[in-house]
Amino acid sequence: MIADVAVLAAFAFFFSLISARIRSTLLTGPMFFIGFGLLVGPWGLRIIDITVDASGVRILADWTLALVLFTDAADANRSALVRKIGISERMLLLGLPLAMLLGTLLGWVMFGQLGLYQAAIVATCLAATDAALGKECLHDESVPTYMRTGLNVESGLNDGMTVPVLLVLISLSLAAPGVGLAVSDVILIVMREISIGVLVGVATVAIGVLLMQQAARFGWIDPVWNQIPVIALAVCSFAIAQELHGSGYIAAFCGGLMFRQLTKRLSHKMTATATEAGETMALLVWVLFGTVMLDTILPVFEWPMLLYGFLSLTVIRTAAIILSLAGSGETLPAKIYLGWFGPRGLASIVFVVIVTDAGVSGADYIAGVVFCTILMSVFMHGLSTHPFSRVLAKADMLEKQARNQKASEL
């Protein structure tokens, strides 16, 4: 185990030395760490043998997501969010359900061994987007600020909104024939998860920031500990919400938004260490993913998995987002971009663990489909971020110019 840690630490060290150089290319950190996990894992050189049970993976991924969601929300452009909040609302309230519905129908048709509920579980696992994988897009200044903020909010909240749906589907798939849940029960579960998440996130951070301000006022905080309260608040918001049967993901994101509101311009400076910790933990998750992905995929692999993954990443989400933004005034290039940049990652990994732990019939096959799609997403979204962003900026500008010219001629 000690040798495994040494290998991981050495790779992280050497990666950090060339991180800026890598950022200037089309390659991303998750690509390198997945590749490293594959290289040194059981299907490669067998240099490391990391044995982590499902609960360990879930805890690591959950804490990572809590930090990523909190810090992303704390760094969100509030003015852009207020001006264009309708985009996030449409993508969450219309685009997300549409993506799950289309994904369910496609999976039911393509995978004969999966029932309707299992196909819906696959679609739900892949409906959540990954804020960590989307960082390159969120920091690309060629993309309009309001679009980056909209994607940030969507990726921050859709994780939490899909969890109650996933839990309902798992319950239905495990229920005896003829036994189901009433619509009112489903609505109650969803509303409970969301409302508890929002309330816990806002309340925890409001109290925490108040205490931080009072402690700072009296000079009680040691400079060495300045950044620790932010990490603690992010994890605390997540954990309390989960314990109260709410959505920890929504709590973390709403807590980050509240932190931004209360700390104003100091927010970015105060969350720097938490951001770095979240990114480091995310890369560790990708190493673990690289070591186990082939063990998960190969025993159940079928070629339709690749086709489904490709369609899930492209047609399904893009069509759902375009339909959800109908009448919003956004240009077609902007709608396509918002639809395309929904990478699948950490949340989907957590959902697979939840499904496997629950003992859902066909869980191994579901995990294979989801892991195939995640692997494709890491490379497809990573390689296309900067080129697609430049194309979008140019196409969006040209279409807006054409609109303005047409309006001036009327």
C-alpha positions as CSV (number, residue, x, y, z in Angstrom):
1,M,0.0,0.0,0.0
2,I,2.8,2.4,0.9
3,A,4.5,1.7,-2.5
4,D,1.2,2.4,-4.3
5,V,0.9,5.8,-2.5
6,A,4.5,6.6,-3.5
7,V,3.8,5.8,-7.2
8,L,0.6,7.9,-7.2
9,A,2.4,10.8,-5.4
10,A,5.4,10.7,-7.9
11,F,3.0,10.8,-10.9
12,A,1.1,13.7,-9.4
13,F,4.4,15.5,-8.8
14,F,5.6,15.1,-12.3
15,F,2.2,16.0,-13.7
16,S,2.2,19.2,-11.7
17,L,5.5,20.2,-13.3
18,I,4.0,20.1,-16.8
19,S,0.4,21.1,-15.9
20,A,0.6,24.5,-17.6
21,R,2.1,23.0,-20.7
22,I,-0.7,20.4,-20.9
23,R,-3.3,23.1,-20.4
24,S,-2.1,24.8,-23.5
25,T,-2.8,21.6,-25.5
26,L,-6.0,19.7,-26.2
27,L,-5.2,17.2,-23.5
28,T,-6.6,17.3,-20.0
29,G,-5.7,16.1,-16.5
30,P,-8.4,13.4,-16.4
31,M,-7.1,11.9,-19.6
32,F,-3.6,11.6,-18.2
33,F,-4.8,10.2,-14.8
34,I,-7.1,7.6,-16.4
35,G,-4.3,6.6,-18.7
36,F,-2.0,6.3,-15.7
37,G,-4.5,4.2,-13.8
38,L,-4.8,1.9,-16.8
39,L,-1.0,1.7,-17.3
40,V,-0.1,0.8,-13.7
41,G,-3.3,-1.2,-12.8
42,P,-4.2,-4.9,-13.2
43,W,-4.6,-4.6,-17.0
44,G,-1.3,-2.9,-17.4
45,L,2.1,-3.1,-15.7
46,R,0.5,-4.2,-12.4
47,I,2.7,-1.8,-10.5
48,I,0.0,-0.8,-8.1
49,D,-2.8,-2.8,-6.6
50,I,-5.3,-0.4,-5.0
51,T,-8.2,-2.2,-3.4
52,V,-11.0,0.2,-2.6
53,D,-14.5,-1.1,-1.9
54,A,-17.6,0.6,-3.3
55,S,-18.3,2.6,-0.2
56,G,-14.7,4.0,-0.2
57,V,-15.1,5.1,-3.9
58,R,-18.4,6.7,-3.1
59,I,-17.1,8.6,-0.1
60,L,-14.1,9.9,-2.1
61,A,-16.2,10.9,-5.1
62,D,-18.9,12.5,-2.9
63,W,-16.4,14.6,-1.0
64,T,-14.7,15.6,-4.2
65,L,-18.1,16.6,-5.8
66,A,-19.0,18.6,-2.6
67,L,-15.8,20.6,-2.9
68,V,-16.0,21.1,-6.7
69,L,-19.7,22.1,-6.5
70,F,-19.2,24.5,-3.6
71,T,-16.1,26.3,-5.1
72,D,-17.6,26.5,-8.6
73,A,-20.8,28.1,-7.1
74,A,-18.7,30.5,-5.0
75,D,-16.8,31.6,-8.1
76,A,-19.9,32.0,-10.3
77,N,-20.5,35.3,-12.0
78,R,-23.5,36.5,-10.0
79,S,-24.5,39.4,-12.4
80,A,-24.4,37.1,-15.4
81,L,-26.5,34.5,-13.5
82,V,-29.1,37.1,-12.6
83,R,-29.3,38.5,-16.2
84,K,-29.6,35.0,-17.8
85,I,-31.1,32.8,-15.1
86,G,-33.7,31.6,-17.6
87,I,-31.1,29.5,-19.4
88,S,-30.3,27.4,-16.4
89,E,-33.9,27.1,-15.4
90,R,-34.9,25.8,-18.9
91,M,-32.0,23.3,-19.0
92,L,-32.8,22.0,-15.6
93,L,-36.6,22.0,-15.6
94,L,-37.1,21.0,-19.3
95,G,-33.8,19.8,-20.7
96,L,-32.9,17.4,-17.9
97,P,-36.2,15.5,-17.9
98,L,-36.2,15.4,-21.7
99,A,-32.6,13.9,-21.7
100,M,-33.7,11.3,-19.2
101,L,-36.8,10.4,-21.3
102,L,-34.9,10.2,-24.6
103,G,-32.1,8.2,-23.0
104,T,-34.6,5.8,-21.4
105,L,-36.4,5.2,-24.7
106,L,-33.1,4.7,-26.6
107,G,-31.8,2.3,-24.0
108,W,-35.0,0.3,-23.9
109,V,-34.8,-0.2,-27.6
110,M,-31.1,-0.9,-27.8
111,F,-30.6,-3.2,-24.8
112,G,-32.9,-6.1,-24.9
113,Q,-31.6,-7.5,-21.6
114,L,-32.6,-4.4,-19.7
115,G,-36.2,-3.7,-18.6
116,L,-37.8,-0.3,-18.7
117,Y,-36.7,0.7,-15.2
118,Q,-33.1,-0.5,-15.8
119,A,-33.0,1.6,-19.1
120,A,-34.3,4.6,-17.1
121,I,-31.6,4.0,-14.5
122,V,-28.9,4.1,-17.2
123,A,-30.4,7.3,-18.6
124,T,-30.6,8.9,-15.2
125,C,-27.0,8.0,-14.3
126,L,-25.9,9.7,-17.6
127,A,-28.2,12.8,-17.3
128,A,-26.0,14.3,-14.5
129,T,-23.2,16.4,-15.9
130,D,-19.8,16.9,-14.3
131,A,-18.7,20.4,-13.2
132,A,-15.1,19.2,-12.7
133,L,-14.8,17.9,-16.3
134,G,-16.3,21.1,-17.6
135,K,-13.8,23.4,-16.0
136,E,-11.9,24.0,-19.2
137,C,-15.1,25.2,-20.8
138,L,-16.1,27.3,-17.8
139,H,-12.7,29.1,-17.9
140,D,-12.6,29.7,-21.6
141,E,-13.1,33.4,-22.1
142,S,-14.0,33.0,-25.8
143,V,-17.4,31.6,-24.5
144,P,-19.8,34.4,-23.4
145,T,-19.9,34.8,-19.6
146,Y,-23.6,34.1,-19.3
147,M,-23.2,30.8,-21.1
148,R,-20.4,29.7,-18.9
149,T,-22.4,30.7,-15.8
150,G,-25.5,28.9,-17.1
151,L,-23.5,25.7,-17.7
152,N,-22.0,26.0,-14.2
153,V,-25.3,26.4,-12.5
154,E,-26.8,23.5,-14.5
155,S,-24.0,21.1,-13.7
156,G,-24.1,22.2,-10.1
157,L,-27.8,21.5,-9.6
158,N,-28.6,18.6,-12.0
159,D,-26.6,16.2,-9.9
160,G,-28.8,16.8,-6.9
161,M,-32.0,16.8,-9.0
162,T,-31.3,13.4,-10.5
163,V,-30.5,11.6,-7.2
164,P,-34.2,11.4,-6.0
165,V,-35.2,10.2,-9.5
166,L,-32.5,7.5,-9.4
167,L,-33.7,6.4,-5.9
168,V,-37.3,6.1,-7.1
169,L,-36.2,4.1,-10.1
170,I,-34.1,1.8,-8.0
171,S,-37.1,1.2,-5.7
172,L,-39.4,0.5,-8.6
173,S,-36.9,-2.0,-10.2
174,L,-36.6,-3.8,-6.8
175,A,-40.3,-3.9,-6.1
176,A,-42.3,-7.1,-6.5
177,P,-44.4,-7.3,-9.7
178,G,-47.5,-5.2,-9.5
179,V,-46.1,-3.1,-6.7
180,G,-45.3,0.6,-7.5
181,L,-45.1,4.1,-6.1
182,A,-47.9,6.6,-6.4
183,V,-47.1,9.8,-8.3
184,S,-47.6,11.8,-5.1
185,D,-44.9,9.7,-3.4
186,V,-42.5,10.3,-6.2
187,I,-43.1,14.1,-6.1
188,L,-42.7,14.0,-2.3
189,I,-39.3,12.3,-2.5
190,V,-38.0,14.7,-5.2
191,M,-39.3,17.8,-3.4
192,R,-37.9,16.6,-0.1
193,E,-34.4,16.0,-1.5
194,I,-34.3,19.4,-3.2
195,S,-35.8,21.5,-0.4
196,I,-33.7,20.0,2.3
197,G,-30.6,20.5,0.2
198,V,-31.3,24.1,-0.5
199,L,-32.2,24.9,3.2
200,V,-29.2,23.1,4.6
201,G,-26.8,24.6,2.2
202,V,-28.0,28.2,2.7
203,A,-28.4,27.9,6.5
204,T,-25.1,26.1,7.1
205,V,-23.0,28.6,5.2
206,A,-24.9,31.6,6.6
207,I,-24.2,30.5,10.1
208,G,-20.6,29.5,9.2
209,V,-19.8,32.8,7.5
210,L,-21.2,34.8,10.4
211,L,-19.0,32.9,12.8
212,M,-16.0,33.4,10.5
213,Q,-16.6,37.1,10.3
214,Q,-16.8,37.4,14.1
215,A,-13.7,35.3,14.6
216,A,-11.8,37.4,12.1
217,R,-13.0,40.6,13.7
218,F,-11.4,39.5,17.0
219,G,-8.3,38.1,15.3
220,W,-9.0,34.6,16.5
221,I,-8.2,32.8,13.2
222,D,-4.6,31.8,12.7
223,P,-3.4,32.7,9.1
224,V,-2.4,29.0,8.6
225,W,-6.1,28.0,9.1
226,N,-7.6,30.8,6.9
227,Q,-8.6,28.4,4.1
228,I,-9.8,25.4,6.2
229,P,-13.3,26.8,7.1
230,V,-14.3,26.8,3.5
231,I,-13.4,23.2,3.0
232,A,-15.2,22.3,6.2
233,L,-18.3,24.2,5.2
234,A,-18.5,22.5,1.9
235,V,-18.2,19.0,3.4
236,C,-20.5,19.9,6.3
237,S,-23.2,21.2,4.0
238,F,-23.1,18.0,2.0
239,A,-23.0,15.7,5.0
240,I,-25.8,17.3,6.9
241,A,-28.1,17.3,3.9
242,Q,-27.4,13.7,3.2
243,E,-28.0,12.7,6.9
244,L,-31.4,14.5,6.7
245,H,-32.3,12.6,3.5
246,G,-31.8,15.7,1.4
247,S,-29.5,16.2,-1.6
248,G,-26.0,16.8,-0.5
249,Y,-25.0,18.0,-4.0
250,I,-27.7,20.7,-4.0
251,A,-26.7,21.7,-0.5
252,A,-23.0,22.1,-1.5
253,F,-23.8,24.1,-4.6
254,C,-26.4,26.4,-2.9
255,G,-24.0,26.8,0.0
256,G,-21.3,28.0,-2.5
257,L,-23.8,30.5,-4.0
258,M,-24.6,31.7,-0.4
259,F,-20.9,32.0,0.4
260,R,-20.4,34.1,-2.8
261,Q,-23.3,36.4,-1.8
262,L,-22.0,36.9,1.8
263,T,-18.3,37.3,1.1
264,K,-18.5,39.2,-2.2
265,R,-15.1,39.9,-3.8
266,L,-13.2,37.9,-1.2
267,S,-14.9,34.7,-2.3
268,H,-12.4,33.7,-4.9
269,K,-9.4,34.3,-2.6
270,M,-11.0,32.4,0.2
271,T,-11.9,29.3,-1.9
272,A,-8.5,28.9,-3.6
273,T,-7.3,26.1,-1.3
274,A,-10.6,24.3,-1.5
275,T,-10.6,24.5,-5.3
276,E,-7.1,23.0,-5.4
277,A,-8.1,20.2,-3.0
278,G,-11.2,19.4,-5.1
279,E,-9.2,19.2,-8.3
280,T,-6.5,17.0,-6.6
281,M,-9.2,14.6,-5.2
282,A,-10.9,14.5,-8.6
283,L,-7.7,13.4,-10.3
284,L,-7.3,10.6,-7.7
285,V,-10.8,9.4,-8.5
286,W,-9.8,9.3,-12.2
287,V,-6.8,7.1,-11.4
288,L,-9.1,4.7,-9.5
289,F,-11.5,4.8,-12.5
290,G,-8.6,3.9,-14.8
291,T,-7.6,0.9,-12.7
292,V,-11.1,-0.6,-12.6
293,M,-12.8,0.5,-15.8
294,L,-11.8,-2.5,-17.9
295,D,-12.8,-5.0,-15.1
296,T,-16.2,-3.3,-15.2
297,I,-16.6,-2.9,-19.0
298,L,-15.0,-6.0,-20.6
299,P,-17.0,-8.8,-18.9
300,V,-20.3,-7.3,-20.2
301,F,-19.1,-5.4,-23.3
302,E,-21.2,-5.3,-26.4
303,W,-20.8,-2.9,-29.4
304,P,-24.2,-1.3,-28.9
305,M,-22.7,0.2,-25.6
306,L,-20.4,2.4,-27.7
307,L,-23.3,3.5,-30.0
308,Y,-25.5,4.3,-27.0
309,G,-22.7,6.2,-25.3
310,F,-22.0,8.3,-28.4
311,L,-25.7,9.1,-28.9
312,S,-26.1,9.9,-25.2
313,L,-23.2,12.4,-25.4
314,T,-24.3,14.0,-28.7
315,V,-27.9,13.5,-30.0
316,I,-29.8,12.9,-26.8
317,R,-28.5,15.8,-24.6
318,T,-28.1,18.2,-27.5
319,A,-31.6,17.6,-28.7
320,A,-33.0,17.9,-25.2
321,I,-31.2,21.2,-24.6
322,I,-32.2,22.7,-28.0
323,L,-35.8,21.8,-27.4
324,S,-35.7,23.3,-23.8
325,L,-34.2,26.6,-25.1
326,A,-36.9,27.0,-27.9
327,G,-38.1,30.6,-27.8
328,S,-35.3,31.7,-25.5
329,G,-33.8,34.0,-28.1
330,E,-30.5,32.1,-28.1
331,T,-28.8,31.5,-31.4
332,L,-28.6,27.9,-32.8
333,P,-24.8,27.8,-32.3
334,A,-25.3,28.8,-28.7
335,K,-28.0,26.1,-28.2
336,I,-25.7,23.4,-29.7
337,Y,-22.8,24.4,-27.6
338,L,-24.9,24.4,-24.4
339,G,-26.2,20.9,-25.4
340,W,-22.8,19.5,-26.3
341,F,-20.9,20.6,-23.1
342,G,-22.5,18.3,-20.6
343,P,-19.6,15.9,-19.8
344,R,-20.3,12.9,-17.7
345,G,-18.0,12.0,-14.8
346,L,-17.9,11.9,-11.0
347,A,-21.6,12.0,-10.4
348,S,-22.2,9.2,-12.9
349,I,-19.5,7.1,-11.1
350,V,-21.3,7.7,-7.7
351,F,-24.6,6.7,-9.2
352,V,-23.2,3.4,-10.5
353,V,-22.0,2.7,-7.0
354,I,-25.5,3.4,-5.6
355,V,-27.1,1.1,-8.2
356,T,-24.6,-1.7,-7.6
357,D,-25.0,-1.5,-3.8
358,A,-28.8,-1.6,-4.1
359,G,-28.5,-5.0,-5.9
360,V,-30.5,-3.9,-9.0
361,S,-30.9,-6.6,-11.6
362,G,-28.5,-6.0,-14.5
363,A,-26.3,-3.7,-12.4
364,D,-23.1,-5.0,-14.0
365,Y,-24.5,-4.3,-17.5
366,I,-25.7,-0.9,-16.4
367,A,-22.2,-0.1,-14.9
368,G,-20.6,-1.2,-18.2
369,V,-22.8,1.1,-20.3
370,V,-22.2,4.1,-18.0
371,F,-18.4,3.5,-17.7
372,C,-18.1,3.3,-21.5
373,T,-19.9,6.6,-21.8
374,I,-17.8,8.3,-19.1
375,L,-14.6,7.2,-20.8
376,M,-15.8,8.5,-24.2
377,S,-16.9,11.7,-22.5
378,V,-13.5,12.4,-21.0
379,F,-11.8,12.3,-24.3
380,M,-14.6,13.7,-26.6
381,H,-15.3,16.7,-24.4
382,G,-11.7,17.2,-23.4
383,L,-10.4,17.3,-27.0
384,S,-13.2,19.4,-28.3
385,T,-13.4,22.2,-25.6
386,H,-11.1,24.8,-27.1
387,P,-11.7,24.2,-30.8
388,F,-15.5,24.1,-30.3
389,S,-15.4,27.2,-28.1
390,R,-13.6,29.2,-30.9
391,V,-16.1,27.9,-33.5
392,L,-19.0,28.9,-31.2
393,A,-17.7,32.4,-30.6
394,K,-17.4,33.0,-34.3
395,A,-20.7,31.4,-35.4
396,D,-22.6,33.0,-32.6
397,M,-21.2,36.5,-33.5
398,L,-22.1,36.0,-37.2
399,E,-25.7,34.9,-36.4
400,K,-26.2,37.8,-34.1
401,Q,-24.9,40.2,-36.7
402,A,-27.2,38.7,-39.3
403,R,-30.2,39.1,-36.8
404,N,-29.3,42.8,-36.1
405,Q,-28.9,43.5,-39.8
406,K,-32.3,41.9,-40.6
407,A,-33.9,43.9,-37.8
408,S,-32.4,47.2,-39.0
409,E,-33.8,46.5,-42.5
410,L,-37.4,46.1,-41.2
